Amino acid sequence: MPKKPAAPKAIVIDDAYALPTSDTLRPHLRGLRSFLLRNAAAKAWFDETFGLAGKASVAAYFDPILESHEKQRLFWDERENCPDPNYLTTAIADLVTEVTPKKAPLLAVEKELFGRGWTISRLSQLPAVEDVDGDLSLVVIDYVLQEEMPEDLVEKIKRSIEFLQQLLVRYSTTGRCPLVVLISSLPSVKKKQAEEFKGKSSSRERSFGSFLRAVSRAASDPA
């Protein structure tokens, strides 16, 4: 039998994958704490799921979640599994409302790629170039990697440019190049900045310019 072709690979780099962070969670803990104090079954599930112990009224009760990126990801992934339905609709409803729209464009990208048989690596920050697979077909990158307008915007864009330049130089030795899609949710980072990013990213290998596309984050949102 002929060998089945390998699934095309994509890497998606977006800070929204890190949500909810400790800073995102903290404003919502008061209501969650109150909910757990009133609901013993939800509290037992919460303790078992996230490895917590003690009374929810203790100030440090949530610290294991706030101090662990892995538990923060688990907090989001398990949000629909609490035995008390009011957990999702009441205790963390505001958090879900805040985070869901930020993750929605990523889910749309993933759904499209998974539907076509792709494999996807998800990252919330720029990796070391040597850690990136050498046979990617697609790179999707939020080139600011921050929701709010950062004070060091120029430096953040510079780091993204340097990463992409190094990646493309690495691929130049292979005779192939992935399609690179640049996205940003910042309203001020519009076409001009995207074109500058595109030009600088491909400046070492001009032929790669045709493999870069810049789109707004909203354009990838199914809503």
FENSULQUI-V712523 format. One record per residue. N is the residue number from 1. RES is the residue in one small letter. SS is DSSP state (a for helix, b for strand, c for the rest). Layout:
n=N res=RES ss=SS
n=N res=RES ss=SS
This chain:
n=1 res=m ss=c
n=2 res=p ss=c
n=3 res=k ss=c
n=4 res=k ss=c
n=5 res=p ss=c
n=6 res=a ss=c
n=7 res=a ss=c
n=8 res=p ss=c
n=9 res=k ss=b
n=10 res=a ss=b
n=11 res=i ss=b
n=12 res=v ss=b
n=13 res=i ss=b
n=14 res=d ss=c
n=15 res=d ss=a
n=16 res=a ss=a
n=17 res=y ss=a
n=18 res=a ss=a
n=19 res=l ss=c
n=20 res=p ss=c
n=21 res=t ss=c
n=22 res=s ss=a
n=23 res=d ss=a
n=24 res=t ss=a
n=25 res=l ss=a
n=26 res=r ss=a
n=27 res=p ss=c
n=28 res=h ss=c
n=29 res=l ss=a
n=30 res=r ss=a
n=31 res=g ss=a
n=32 res=l ss=a
n=33 res=r ss=a
n=34 res=s ss=a
n=35 res=f ss=a
n=36 res=l ss=a
n=37 res=l ss=a
n=38 res=r ss=a
n=39 res=n ss=c
n=40 res=a ss=a
n=41 res=a ss=a
n=42 res=a ss=a
n=43 res=k ss=a
n=44 res=a ss=a
n=45 res=w ss=a
n=46 res=f ss=a
n=47 res=d ss=a
n=48 res=e ss=a
n=49 res=t ss=a
n=50 res=f ss=a
n=51 res=g ss=c
n=52 res=l ss=c
n=53 res=a ss=c
n=54 res=g ss=c
n=55 res=k ss=c
n=56 res=a ss=c
n=57 res=s ss=c
n=58 res=v ss=c
n=59 res=a ss=c
n=60 res=a ss=c
n=61 res=y ss=c
n=62 res=f ss=c
n=63 res=d ss=a
n=64 res=p ss=a
n=65 res=i ss=a
n=66 res=l ss=a
n=67 res=e ss=c
n=68 res=s ss=c
n=69 res=h ss=a
n=70 res=e ss=a
n=71 res=k ss=a
n=72 res=q ss=a
n=73 res=r ss=a
n=74 res=l ss=a
n=75 res=f ss=a
n=76 res=w ss=a
n=77 res=d ss=a
n=78 res=e ss=c
n=79 res=r ss=c
n=80 res=e ss=c
n=81 res=n ss=c
n=82 res=c ss=c
n=83 res=p ss=c
n=84 res=d ss=c
n=85 res=p ss=c
n=86 res=n ss=a
n=87 res=y ss=a
n=88 res=l ss=a
n=89 res=t ss=a
n=90 res=t ss=a
n=91 res=a ss=a
n=92 res=i ss=c
n=93 res=a ss=a
n=94 res=d ss=a
n=95 res=l ss=a
n=96 res=v ss=a
n=97 res=t ss=a
n=98 res=e ss=a
n=99 res=v ss=a
n=100 res=t ss=a
n=101 res=p ss=a
n=102 res=k ss=a
n=103 res=k ss=a
n=104 res=a ss=a
n=105 res=p ss=a
n=106 res=l ss=a
n=107 res=l ss=a
n=108 res=a ss=a
n=109 res=v ss=a
n=110 res=e ss=a
n=111 res=k ss=a
n=112 res=e ss=a
n=113 res=l ss=a
n=114 res=f ss=a
n=115 res=g ss=a
n=116 res=r ss=c
n=117 res=g ss=c
n=118 res=w ss=c
n=119 res=t ss=b
n=120 res=i ss=b
n=121 res=s ss=b
n=122 res=r ss=b
n=123 res=l ss=b
n=124 res=s ss=c
n=125 res=q ss=c
n=126 res=l ss=c
n=127 res=p ss=c
n=128 res=a ss=c
n=129 res=v ss=a
n=130 res=e ss=a
n=131 res=d ss=a
n=132 res=v ss=c
n=133 res=d ss=c
n=134 res=g ss=c
n=135 res=d ss=c
n=136 res=l ss=b
n=137 res=s ss=b
n=138 res=l ss=b
n=139 res=v ss=b
n=140 res=v ss=b
n=141 res=i ss=b
n=142 res=d ss=b
n=143 res=y ss=c
n=144 res=v ss=c
n=145 res=l ss=c
n=146 res=q ss=c
n=147 res=e ss=c
n=148 res=e ss=c
n=149 res=m ss=c
n=150 res=p ss=c
n=151 res=e ss=c
n=152 res=d ss=c
n=153 res=l ss=a
n=154 res=v ss=a
n=155 res=e ss=a
n=156 res=k ss=a
n=157 res=i ss=a
n=158 res=k ss=a
n=159 res=r ss=a
n=160 res=s ss=a
n=161 res=i ss=a
n=162 res=e ss=a
n=163 res=f ss=a
n=164 res=l ss=a
n=165 res=q ss=a
n=166 res=q ss=a
n=167 res=l ss=a
n=168 res=l ss=a
n=169 res=v ss=a
n=170 res=r ss=a
n=171 res=y ss=a
n=172 res=s ss=a
n=173 res=t ss=c
n=174 res=t ss=c
n=175 res=g ss=c
n=176 res=r ss=c
n=177 res=c ss=c
n=178 res=p ss=c
n=179 res=l ss=b
n=180 res=v ss=b
n=181 res=v ss=b
n=182 res=l ss=b
n=183 res=i ss=b
n=184 res=s ss=b
n=185 res=s ss=c
n=186 res=l ss=c
n=187 res=p ss=c
n=188 res=s ss=c
n=189 res=v ss=c
n=190 res=k ss=c
n=191 res=k ss=a
n=192 res=k ss=a
n=193 res=q ss=a
n=194 res=a ss=a
n=195 res=e ss=a
n=196 res=e ss=a
n=197 res=f ss=a
n=198 res=k ss=a
n=199 res=g ss=a
n=200 res=k ss=a
n=201 res=s ss=a
n=202 res=s ss=c
n=203 res=s ss=c
n=204 res=r ss=c
n=205 res=e ss=c
n=206 res=r ss=a
n=207 res=s ss=a
n=208 res=f ss=a
n=209 res=g ss=a
n=210 res=s ss=a
n=211 res=f ss=a
n=212 res=l ss=b
n=213 res=r ss=b
n=214 res=a ss=b
n=215 res=v ss=b
n=216 res=s ss=b
n=217 res=r ss=a
n=218 res=a ss=a
n=219 res=a ss=a
n=220 res=s ss=a
n=221 res=d ss=c
n=222 res=p ss=c
n=223 res=a ss=c
